[in-house]
């Protein structure tokens, strides 16, 4: 379960996650559905929100982009 702050981060980053999914869609065969990529990206984003540690001097967006891309590629 996410906290209120984590939910806000997910809501703010959802448009970016969708852009990443559509970017991947342009490079994949037509048999791959964008909804599947969005779902994988959302799973990465949720995982990022749960595990992000702001004491590590990293921006959430930078960390989230890497995790979203990794989730989609997996």
N, C-alpha and C positions, 0 to 999 in steps of 0.2 A: 504494500500500500504506500502510495506517495504522499508526502506532506503537501501542504498548500503551496509552499514555495517551489517544490519540485513540480507540481502540476502547472504552475505558472511558467516555469522554464520549458516544459514540454509544449505548452500552448504557443509560446513565443517562437519556438524552433520548428514547429510543424510545417510552416510554409517552406522553410529552408530544406527540410527533409524531403518534401514533395518535389522541390526543384532538383535535388540530387537524384531522386528516383527517375524523374523524367529525363534527366541528362543521361543516366545509364540506359534508359529505354531506347534512346536514339542509336545506341551501339550494340544492341542485342537483337537476336532474331525475333520475328513477329510472333513466334510461339510463346514468348515470354510476355505475360500480362503486367501492365503497369501497377495494377492493384496488388499483385504479389510483391513487387519491388517496394511499394509503399508500406505494406505490412511488415516486410523485413526491416525497412528503415525505421519504422515506428518501434519495433522491438529493440533495435539498437539505441534509439533515442530514450526509451523508457529505462533501459539498462544504464545508460549514461546518467540520467537524472538520479537514479538510485545510488550510483557508485561515485559520483563526482565529489571530489574533495577540494574545496576552494582554498585550503591552506597550502596547496602545492604550487601556487603562483601561476596557474594556468587559467585561461579564459574558458568558460563553459562552451562557447560556440566552437572554438578550435578543437576541443576534445570531442564534442558531439559530432562534428563533421567527420572526423576519423572513424568514430565508432559506427556512425550511420553507413558510411561507405563500406566498412568491413562487414557489417551485417548484410548488406545487399549483396556483396560479392560472395559471401558464404552461401 
